[in-house]
Amino acid sequence: MISTTTSISTTAVKIVSKAVNETRTVVIRPGGNDMYIGGADVTTANGLVISNNTNFSIEIPPNEELWCVVGSGTHTVTILTSFAETV
């Protein structure tokens, strides 16, 4: 497993890269504010909201990425994922 912490702002940031031929389950934990996840076009209006300081699990299909954004400021998100060959 790999644990990373990334800074997120009001501009979409990629938090999970594409994995070649591998589905992964990812655990996400926002720190400091609610955040919104989705594709590269994610916004606070179209993203799936994850409440601050809660754990959220999602399955990422092969060749898909996960992006996130916050409504204001800069906050952190911690991601726990399995190692995968990424592109």
Protein Blocks (a to p, Z undefined) as FASTA:
>chain_A
ZZddddddfbdcdfbdcdehiacddddddehiacddddfkbcfklmccddehiacddddd
ehiacddddfehjddddddddddddZZ
